């Protein structure tokens, strides 16, 4: 019978990630010889080579890649079991791993986390900012517990999602723009402008491009930015116009810019929370998930 030690698995995963025994040892804060010995013992126990040796570097063998996938899943199960035991005793002292996009980083997430911590001050958060697809995959794989996301994804069979609110997408123009003094704009009025958008593959770009195409034109993209602040900065520099979620401008309208509502067509996106369908939330996660839904329900009713 094969007997695997937890330490062997931890050392194996670290070496596999870094493809270097010395770097793995430094990160684990142990001697290189200890890591090498555990890897040797693991391979002897299994009766297979998990790595190709290439000088000081290593590379996973085909069976090593398969073994890594299973061991990472096993470690997630162990970590979740430890967290569940700890949170069963006291759910108000647990940890929540939550993901979010840059468009929700400056206002939405800090607001709700701050309100939750006023009520449950001993709960810890591990925050993970990422792109739309990264957040979906991370929740499915179990790398994070849940994610705030906009828009709420459709046809993701491994996820459950709840819409928290719907927000307007507005125009952000340089203050020197000929239309900067308007109270509102139609999307057709920006047809000749240069746009500053997220790169291809980002969901906010798709929302904007689709809205423009619906009224008969493809926006001319002059610059791209991978986060909201970069896009705001490029507009502030007078390099083009953009459409941006209104909530990202609540506390931070960039200098030399104006925000103008779009009336035709009205461009919106849903913002929601996604959780895994195939894994039950741990006690602290459930606590925050319910708080999140109640928080925005009350907020939406108040705004109406």
C-alpha atoms as one frame of an Amber mdcrd trajectory, in Angstrom:
protein
   0.000   0.000   0.000   1.316   3.447  -0.972   1.676   5.812   1.980   1.865
   9.535   1.217   2.903  12.144   3.763   1.382  15.618   3.754   4.858  17.174
   3.769   5.838  15.213   0.667   2.772  16.479  -1.173   3.422  20.101  -0.111
   7.066  19.907  -1.218   6.119  18.216  -4.501   3.548  20.917  -5.376   6.020
  23.709  -4.595   8.772  22.174  -6.732   6.297  21.535  -9.560   5.141  25.171
  -9.510   8.662  26.639  -9.480  10.417  23.965 -11.563  13.465  24.500  -9.361
  14.343  22.691  -6.130  16.426  25.525  -4.647  13.716  28.142  -5.228  11.093
  25.795  -3.770  13.255  25.248  -0.674  13.736  29.004  -0.197  10.001  29.615
  -0.404   9.289  26.749   2.007  12.015  28.002   4.395  13.697  24.608   4.563
  17.020  23.179   3.408  17.325  22.145  -0.229  18.477  18.694   0.898  15.204
  18.227   2.829  13.147  19.005  -0.278  15.265  16.730  -2.484  14.971  13.896
   0.045  11.187  14.185   0.281  10.839  14.198  -3.521  13.120  11.148  -3.770
  11.086   9.340  -1.078   7.836  10.225  -2.853   9.041   8.902  -6.205  10.336
   5.732  -4.520   6.987   5.211  -2.786   5.096   5.666  -6.059   7.589   3.750
  -8.180   7.670   6.405 -10.938   9.709   9.481 -11.875   7.667  12.640 -11.343
  10.311  14.999 -12.735  12.843  15.250 -15.536  16.123  16.574 -14.075  17.728
  19.333 -16.158  20.721  20.609 -14.191  19.361  22.626 -11.270  15.943  22.861
 -12.880  13.261  20.186 -13.029  10.273  19.583 -15.281   7.218  17.415 -14.675
   6.993  14.097 -16.491   3.625  13.236 -18.093   2.668  11.146 -15.047   3.969
  13.963 -12.840   1.474  16.379 -14.430  -1.388  13.974 -13.740  -0.211  13.472
 -10.160   0.055  17.253  -9.630  -3.541  17.793 -10.725  -4.796  15.204  -8.244
  -2.593  16.470  -5.392  -3.732  20.076  -5.858  -7.333  18.886  -5.609  -6.455
  16.824  -2.540  -4.854  19.841  -0.829  -7.965  21.933  -1.530 -10.098  19.243
   0.109  -7.777  19.176   3.145  -7.708  22.981   3.409 -11.503  23.186   3.131
 -11.894  20.490   5.789  -9.626  22.410   8.179 -11.505  25.643   7.494 -14.882
  23.956   7.954 -13.887  22.561  11.360 -12.557  25.967  12.468 -15.629  27.815
  11.176 -18.039  25.280  12.663 -16.683  26.251  16.075 -16.895  29.988  15.318
 -18.119  31.196  11.908 -17.466  34.815  12.935 -13.693  34.199  12.906 -13.322
  32.501   9.517 -11.744  33.617   6.244 -13.493  34.521   2.977 -11.642  34.313
  -0.348 -13.396  36.670  -2.737 -12.594  37.736  -6.294 -13.516  40.949  -8.071
 -12.778  42.899 -11.288 -11.039  46.289 -11.329 -14.360  48.029 -12.068 -15.672
  47.035  -8.614 -12.437  47.619  -6.697 -12.693  51.294  -5.759 -16.222  51.571
  -4.404 -18.492  48.523  -4.461 -16.233  45.944  -2.782 -14.756  48.260  -0.108
 -18.258  49.503   0.790 -19.766  46.066   1.371 -16.665  44.599   3.069 -16.500
  47.585   5.424 -20.188  47.203   6.321 -19.748  43.472   6.935 -16.672  43.993
   9.124 -18.566  46.504  11.234 -20.832  43.595  12.148 -18.254  40.775  12.111
 -14.871  42.425  12.854 -12.921  39.167  13.294 -13.683  37.715   9.854 -10.669
  37.881   7.507 -10.720  38.449   3.741  -8.381  37.208   1.025  -8.945  39.462
  -1.994  -8.238  38.369  -5.566  -8.553  40.853  -8.438  -8.862  39.359 -11.892
 -10.430  39.443 -15.321 -13.967  38.223 -16.014 -12.981  34.746 -17.243 -10.316
  34.335 -14.550 -12.881  34.966 -11.805 -15.354  32.464 -13.254 -12.667  29.771
 -13.572 -11.286  30.493 -10.081 -14.710  29.974  -8.460 -15.296  26.761 -10.426
 -11.845  25.380  -9.508 -12.204  26.350  -5.845  -9.291  28.800  -5.848 -11.686
  31.410  -4.418 -14.994  31.008  -2.597 -17.060  33.521  -4.544 -16.716  36.521
  -6.834 -18.405  39.826  -7.432 -18.774  40.097 -11.181 -20.477  42.129 -13.876
 -22.399  41.155 -15.848 -23.651  37.974 -14.208 -22.532  35.102 -16.497 -25.112
  33.006 -18.324 -24.944  29.288 -19.170 -22.281  28.496 -16.555 -23.649  25.193
 -15.293 -21.116  24.851 -12.458 -22.081  28.175 -10.883 -24.991  29.692  -9.006
 -25.427  33.444  -9.348 -27.525  36.248  -7.896 -27.945  39.717  -9.386 -27.146
  42.351  -6.741 -27.899  45.476  -8.788 -28.022  46.883 -12.319 -25.854  49.890
 -13.131 -25.667  52.420 -15.941 -22.746  52.686 -18.334 -21.937  56.377 -18.912
 -19.701  58.361 -21.252 -16.414  59.778 -19.958 -15.106  62.614 -22.164 -12.165
  65.021 -21.954 -13.419  68.399 -20.725 -12.127  69.903 -23.992 -14.465  67.692
 -26.065 -17.024  69.584 -28.222 -19.884  67.711 -26.472 -18.540  68.169 -22.939
 -21.240  70.696 -21.992 -24.148  68.377 -22.873 -26.458  67.091 -20.135 -26.883
  63.766 -21.925 -25.680  62.037 -25.084 -26.828  59.483 -27.598 -24.308  56.821
 -28.570 -24.548  57.889 -32.214 -23.064  61.294 -31.280 -19.752  59.552 -30.464
 -19.548  57.673 -33.765 -16.631  59.750 -35.114 -14.648  59.699 -31.854 -11.646
  57.591 -30.948 -12.463  55.177 -28.114 -10.302  53.997 -25.244 -11.387  50.491
 -24.248 -10.276  47.362 -22.461  -8.351  44.865 -24.680 -10.225  42.215 -26.646
 -11.504  39.425 -24.414 -12.605  41.795 -21.609 -16.338  41.741 -20.967 -16.697
  45.534 -20.623 -15.249  45.955 -24.110 -17.833  43.487 -25.442 -20.673  45.422
 -23.794 -19.547  48.707 -25.357 -18.792  47.291 -28.804 -22.137  45.463 -28.890
 -24.011  48.640 -27.923 -22.322  50.581 -30.750 -22.955  47.806 -33.268 -26.643
  47.751 -32.356 -26.984  51.300 -33.707 -24.871  50.635 -36.782 -21.186  51.341
 -36.188 -18.005  49.741 -34.873 -16.119  52.043 -32.466 -12.662  53.173 -33.569
 -10.286  52.091 -30.786  -7.235  54.343 -30.400  -5.872  53.054 -27.089  -6.438
  50.136 -24.722  -6.063  49.897 -20.955  -6.188  46.772 -18.782  -7.756  48.455
 -15.755 -10.246  51.223 -15.069  -7.654  53.690 -13.750  -5.518  53.355 -16.893
  -8.559  54.051 -19.106  -9.547  57.066 -16.992  -6.005  58.401 -17.241  -5.952
  58.152 -21.038  -9.273  60.017 -21.282  -7.935  62.627 -18.837  -4.956  63.113
 -21.169  -7.363  63.913 -24.027  -6.548  60.800 -26.054 -10.129  59.680 -26.639
 -13.516  58.914 -25.070 -14.820  55.852 -23.278 -17.944  54.270 -21.826 -17.509
  53.235 -18.230 -19.650  51.892 -15.339 -21.071  54.866 -13.460 -20.131  53.381
 -10.103 -16.406  53.630 -10.952 -16.720  57.434 -11.027 -18.589  57.983  -7.752
 -15.528  59.023  -5.750 -12.944  59.540  -8.475 -13.864  61.638 -11.518 -10.467
  62.218 -13.170  -9.200  65.755 -13.696 -10.049  67.401 -17.012 -12.921  64.971
 -17.707 -16.726  65.067 -17.651 -19.216  62.266 -17.069 -22.348  62.356 -19.233
 -25.286  59.885 -19.172 -26.067  57.916 -22.340 -29.779  57.978 -23.214 -30.040
  56.209 -26.596 -29.559  53.345 -26.324 -29.424  53.047 -22.543 -26.386  50.878
 -21.791 -26.398  48.882 -18.544 -24.785  45.865 -16.943 -25.862  43.569 -14.146
 -23.527  43.123 -11.183 -23.850  39.977  -9.106 -22.163  37.360  -6.981 -21.241
  33.864  -8.171 -20.615  30.790  -6.015 -19.814  27.163  -6.903 -22.777  24.885
  -7.534 -20.914  21.674  -6.712 -19.565  22.718  -3.288 -21.488  23.950  -0.275
 -20.328  27.240   1.194 -18.526  27.039   4.520 -20.188  28.755   7.518 -18.307
  32.074   7.214 -18.810  32.134   3.444 -22.561  31.589   3.912 -22.630  34.406
   6.454 -21.074  36.859   3.965 -23.080  35.588   0.978 -26.372  36.214   2.771
 -25.149  39.575   4.066 -24.163  40.578   0.517 -27.621  39.831  -0.904 -29.423
  41.548   1.997 -27.124  44.594   1.821 -27.916  45.317  -1.834 -31.593  44.458
  -1.444 -31.894  47.134   1.247 -29.761  49.565  -0.766 -31.816  49.053  -3.945
 -35.091  49.545  -2.048 -33.735  52.724  -0.463 -32.642  54.144  -3.845 -36.063
  53.449  -5.344
